[in-house]
Amino acid sequence: MEYQILVILITFMCASIFIFIFRKLSQTKNSSKLPPGPNPLPILGNILELGKNPHKTLTKLSQIYGPIMTLKLGARTTIVISSPQLAKQVLHENSQIFSNRTVPHSICAVDHNKFSVGWVPTLALWKKLRKVCATKVFATKMLESTKILRQQKLQELLNYVNEKCKKGEGFDIGEVVFTTVLNSISNTLFSMDLAHSTPDEKSQEFKNIIWGIMEEAGKPNISDFFPILSPLDPQGLYGRMTNHMKKLCEIFDGIIEDRICSRASKVDYEVCNDVLDSLLNNNNIEESTFELSRNEMVHLFLDLFVAGIDTTSSIIEWIMAELLRNPDKLTKARKELCQIIDKDETVEESHISKLPYLQAVVKETLRLHPPIPLLLPHKCDENVNILGFNVPKNAQVLVNVWAMGRDPIIWENPNIFMPERFLECDINYKGNNFELIPFGAGKRICPGLPLAHRTAHLMVASLLHNFEWNLADGLMPEHMNMDEQFGLTLKRVQFLRVQAISLA
């Protein structure tokens, strides 16, 4: 063991010296052209400055160095963008140059980086996966055909809350919403539940796998700062991620196998009209440009689950937190619902367009609490000039949408929850208005945006329409902890415990 530690230390020291010398040589050549930024330490660069909340640290630094700045994160040159104008240049006007990714080492587990729609280069496979997402997974026709399944999962959520009402019990709404979103997505894809409100051993294991992937993906990894160390996996992140992803891939592969066998036997087989059926139907068409291999399907489902569940459930929890912290906004949202939807009427996806204040509440929450505050990292594929500065080839590019959402130059009273601001303007988060791009923009905009949009609005509207809400345990709104925990998604540091009162 001591020998292994010694080998690791010697390797790290040699690598660090090499990186330091190489960086000094390259700095001499290009430093005057790079965007400004804080002075880096030898070898480590600016790693130690990031802290527990990099999105906040980078926001403060951008106020000193400007909307485009350079950081050295170990061996990696990182360019941080913090204004809508420059975000548009990177994500839209120069999309060909910035459309690829710098891939975290942990994402390479089970070769996920080679099949993931979120991480593969924008070549043939990416185009095929995006087309499948647009036409087979998130197309309006598909979402309409599966909405009854999501409505059933929503009703189960309302039944659970109603039981808590009868018992007068408080509960963690984030955990309940997580389970509902998980089953909503699993029914859209597979017409089946993969978790339960009262968890059994199997569903709890599935939840633990999802949580494990999200936890590992959100941790800073020394292998990303010093890629030369990645074969050693110093923190064990890659190994743990491999274990989680392998289990999830086996579950999805088993579901696909069961469906293929069921379709082949034609005994008691019922057409599901879900995403899996759509993909398998498509694979029966000769020379289909959409045809996915079984492995590609498995990794697509892995993407849809991990990204879709965490971001959507996080958005809904933040919406409820902001409304409970601002009771006047909660009252206003419920009043709109009462005017549009009858007391005994079920809230449906078709109602969303008739609820402008609710839409404004969702936009305002996404402005303040974007689920992925720095978006997924982009990579610069060639030297390019942005605002008179050189962005070097292979640099990592981060777009700080959290900073843009809190910028007083863009937003009046940016730290105040004020949905009314969106009633007075036509800004949306579909990638056209760069002041508000929580799902990204351009080629790499999140393909799951249509489903996230429907799910967040429908779930919040249903919760508000059927129940009155209070904070549990006697907590007052002004004493709520609204601190954020940086990770794969921007979570709340403190669980949101609530108590509901039935309106039935």
N, C-alpha and C positions, 0 to 999 in steps of 0.2 A: 504493500500500500504506500509506504514512504517513497519507494522507488518511483511509483506511478506519479505521485505528487511532484517529485523532483523533476521528472520528465516534462510534466505539464508546465511547471514554473519556468524551466529553461526554454521550452518552446515559446511560451508567452513572451519572455524577455527578448529572445531573438527576433520574434515577429514584431514586437513593439519597436525595437531599434531600427529594423528594416523600414517599418511604416513611417517612423519619425524622419529618417533620412530621405525617403522617397517624397514625403509631404513637403519637406523643406525645399527640395529641388523643384517640385511643381509649384510651390508658393512663389518662389523667386520669379518663375515664368509668368504666372497668371494672377497673382494676388491682387494686383491693382485693378484687374478687370472684374473680379467677383463682387457681388453685392456686399454691402457692409455687414458687420456682425460683431458679436463679442469676441474678445481675444481668446483663442483656444489654449488650453494647457498642453504641454508636450504629451504625445501619445493619446491621452484620454480625450483631448479636445474639449468640447463643451458638455460632455455627458453629465458631469456632476451638477450642472446648472439646471437641468431639466426638472428635478424634484419629483414629487408624487403626482403632480398635475401638470404635465408638459403643456397642455393647451393653454393654461393660465400663464405659465412662465413665458411661453412664446409670444403670448399677447402683450405682456409687459415689455419684453425685449423689442417687439415691433414698434412700440411707442417711442423707443429710443432710436432704433436703427432704420425704421421705415417699413413700408409694406412688402418689400422684398429684402430678405437678409440671408446671410450665410452662417451656418453652424457646422462645426466639425464634430461629428459623433463617432469617436474612435477613428477608424479608417475611412469612414464614409462622409463625403461632402453632401450636406443637406441644405437645400434652398427652401425657405419658408415664405409662402405667399399669404398676405393678410388683407387684401382689398378686393372688392368685386371686379374692378377694372383689370387688375393683373390676373385674377382667377379666370376671367374671360379670355385673356390672351393665352393662358396656359391650357385651359380645358376646351376651348372652342377654336380660337384663331390658329393656334399651333397644335391642334389635337394630334396630328400625325407624329409629331416629335415627342409628345408627352403622354401618349396613350398606353404605353406599357408600364409594368410595375417593377419596383424593387421588392423582391419576395422575401419575407421573413423566413428564417431557417425552419421554424416549427411548422410552417405551412407545407414544407416539402415532405412531411411525414406521409407515408403510403403513396408517394408520388402525386399528392393532391395538386401540387402546383402545375403538373403537366396536363391536368384535366379540368381544373376549376375555371368556370366562366369568369370569376372575379380576378384570377391571377395569371391565366395563360396569356402569351403575347397575342396581339390583335392580328392573327393570321387565320388560316383556313378553319382550324378547330374552333377558335373563338367566334368566328362569323357563323359557323353552324350552330353552336350553343346559343348564341344570342338570337338567332332566328327561331330556334326551338322555343326559347323563353317567350319571345314575342308572339308566336303563332300557336303554340301548344300548351303553354303553362299560364301565361298572364294575359292572353288575348281576352277581349271582352266576352266573346262567345263562351270560352271555357269558364271564366269567372261567373258568368250568368248561369251556366249549367250546373255549377257546383255550389251555388249560394245557399241552396236549401240545406246542404250538409253543414255549412258554417252557421246557419241559423239554428240548427239543432244543438250545436256546441254552445252557442250563445245562450240558448234556453237552459242548458244544463248549468251554466254559470249563474244565471238568474235564480234558478232553483236552489243552488248552493247558498247564495247570498240570502235568499228568503229563509232558509233553515237557520242561518246565523241570526237573522232578525228575530225569529221566534224564540230562540234561546237567549237573546240579548247579549250575544258574544261578539267581541271584536275579532278581527282577523287581518292577516297580512295580504293586502290586495295585490301586491306585486307577484306573490307566489301563485295566487289563484288565477290571475291574468296570464301568467306564464303557462300554466297548464292548459288554459282555454285556447291560447294562441297556438300552442303546440298541437293540440288536437284539431284545431281549425285547419292548420296547414296539413296535418297528416290525413285528414279527411278529404281535403282538396286534392291531394296527391294520390292517396291510396284507399279512400273510403273506409278508413278504420281509425280507431283511437290507439294512441301509443302511450297514453298516460291517463291517470284517473285522479279525481279530487281526493279520494281516500286511497292513497297509493298502495298497490300490492308490490310484491318483490320485483316483478318484471318491469312495471312502469317506473318504479323508483330507480331501477338500474338504468333505464333509458334516460331519465332526467339527469342522473348523475353523470352520464357520458356527455350529454349536451353541456351541462355546467362545467365539466372538466375541460372540454375543448375551449369554451369561452374563457375560462380562467387562465389556461396556459397561453392562449393566443394573446391575451392582454398583458402578459408580463414582459418587462424589458429583458432582452436576451443578449448576453455578451457576445454570442455567436453572430448577431446581426451587426454589432459594432466592429467586431474583428472577425471577418469571415474565415480567416486562416485557421481559427480555432473551432470552426463548426464541426469538423470530424470528431473532435473530442467531446462535444456536447457538454461543456463544463457545468451547466446548471441542470442537466437532465431533462430540459424542456422537450427536446426532440423525441426522446425516448417515451416520455409520458404522453405526448401528443400522438405518437405512433400507436400506443396502446388504445387510447380513446377512439381514434379514427378507424382503426382496424375493427373494433367492436361494432361501430356504427355502420361501416361498410358491410359487415357480415349480416347485420340486421336487414339492411336494405336489399342486399343480394338475396336473402331468404324470402323477402316479400315478393321480389320479382320472380323468383323461381316458383313460388306457390301460385302466383297469378298465371304464369306461362303454362304450368301443369293443369290448372283449372280450365283455362281456355282450350287446351288441347283435348282434354277428356270430354268436354261439353256436357258433363254430368252435373246437374244442379248449378251450372254456371250462370250467374246473373251479370248482365252487362252493367258496368259501374259508371261509365261515362266520366271517369276521373282522369287525372293527368297520366297515370300509369297506363291505363287503357289506351289513351290517345297516342302515347309514344309507341306502345306495342302494335297498335293498328298501323301506325306509320311505318314501322319496320317490316310490315308485310307487303308494302308497296315497292315494287321493283324499281331500282334506280332512283330511289327517293333521295333528294338532297338533304332531307332532315334526318335520315336514319342514324340512330345512335347505337354504338356498341353497348353491350351490357355494362362494361366497366365505366363508360362515359355516363350512362344513366345513374349508376351508383354514386359517382362523384357529383353529378348535378343535384341529386337528392340531398347529398351531404351539404352542399352549398345552400340549398333552399332552406333546409332545416336550421342550420347553425346561424346563418345570417338573418333569416326571416323571423325566427322565434325571438331571438335576443333583442333585435332592434325594435320590433313592433311592441313587445311586452314592455320594454323600457320606455317607449314613447307614451304608452297608455298610463303607466305608473306616474310619469312626470306630469301628464295632463291632470290626473286626479289630484296630485300633490299641489299643483298651482291653483286649482279651483278651490280646494279646501283651505289653502292659505289666503285666498281672496274670496270670501263668502259672497261679496256683492257680484262678482263675475259668475259664481256658481248659480246664484239666484237668477241672473240674467239668462244664462244658458238654459236653465230649466223652464223659465218663462217662455222662451222661444219654442222649446219642444212642446209645451202644453198648447201653444197657439197653432202649431202645425199638425200635431199628432194627437188623436183622441186618447183619453185616459186609458181605455181598454184595448187600444190598437197596438199591434206589435210593430216595433221599429224595424224598418227594412232598409236595405242598401239604397233603394230608390228614393228614400227620404233625404239622403245626404245633401243633394243639390238644393233642397228647399230650406236648408239650415245655415244661413250665412254666418250667424254668430258662432255656432259650433265650429264651422270651418275656420273662422278667425282665431278661435281658442287653440285649435290644433296648430295653425301656422305660428302663433305666438309662442307656443310651447317648443316647437321645433327651432324657432329663432334663438330662444334662451338655452335650450337643452338638445342640441343636435345629437342624434344617437352615436355618430362616429365623428367626434369634434375635429379631427385632422383629416377626415376622409381616409381612404386606403392610399398608401404611398404611390406616387407616380415616379417614373424614371425618364430622364432626359436622354433621348437616343442620339443626339448630335449637338454640337456646340450651337447655342442660339442666343441672340441678344434680346433681353427683356428690360425695358426702361433704361436702356443705355448700359446695362451690366451684362457680363458674360455668364450664362448658365452652362457649366461644362458638361460634356458628354458623360453619361453614367451617373450623374448626380441624382440623389433622391430628392423628390419635390413633394413637400407637404402643403396642403391648402387648409389654413386654419379657419374653418367656417364658424367656429365658436367665437373667434375674435371679430369676425365680420358681423355676427349677430349682436355683438355688444358695442359696436363702434358708434360713438356719439355723433360722428359726422354723418352717418347714414340714418341712425334712428334717434328720435327724440326720447329722452329719458330711457336709455337703452336697458337699464337694469330693473325697470318696473314692468310687471306683467300687465299688459294693456292690449287685449285683443282688438279693441276698437280701432287701433291704428290700421288694421287690415280691412276694416269696413270702408275706409276712405281711399284705398288704393287697390289696384288690380294685380298685386304681386302674388305669384304662386311659387310652389317649390318643385316644379316639373323640369327645371334646368334652363329656363329662359331668362329668369331674373336672378342675376348673380349675387344680389344682396342676400338671397335666401336659397342656398343649395345644400340642404342637409343630406340629400340623396346623391350628391354629385351633379355633374353636368357633362354634356358632350358624349363621346363614344362610351365612356365608362360609367355613365349614369346607372344607378342601381336598377336592374331589370325587374326587381320585385316591387317597385314603387306602386303600381296599380293595386296590388293585393294589400300592401301595407296601408294605403290610403283608405280602402274600403273597411278593413278590419278595425283600424283605430277609430274612425268616425262611428261605425256601427256599434262597437262595444261601449264607447263612452256615452253615446246617445242612449243606449239601452239601460245602462247603469243609472244615468240621471233621470230617465223617464219613469223608472219603476221604484226608485228609492230616494229618500232623503239621506244625506251623508254627514257624518261628524267624525272628527278625529277620536280614536279610542283612547282609553286610559286617562281621560280628563285633560289631554293636551290641548292647549290653546293655539290658534293659528299663528299668532305672533311669536310663539316659542318653537315653531317647527324648525328642524334642522334641514336646510336645503343644500347642504354640502354635497359635492360630486366626488365620485370615485372613478378615476381614469382607468380604462381597460379597453378591451375590444369594443365595448360600448360604454357610454357615459351613464353609469348607474348612480343611484342614491346611496350615500354612505349609511343612512339609517333606513330601516324598513318602514314602509308606510302602513301603519296599523289604523284601521278604520272601523266604524260601526255604522250599520245601515238601519234605516227605519222604513218598513214597507209602506207603500202608498196604496196598496190594494184594499 
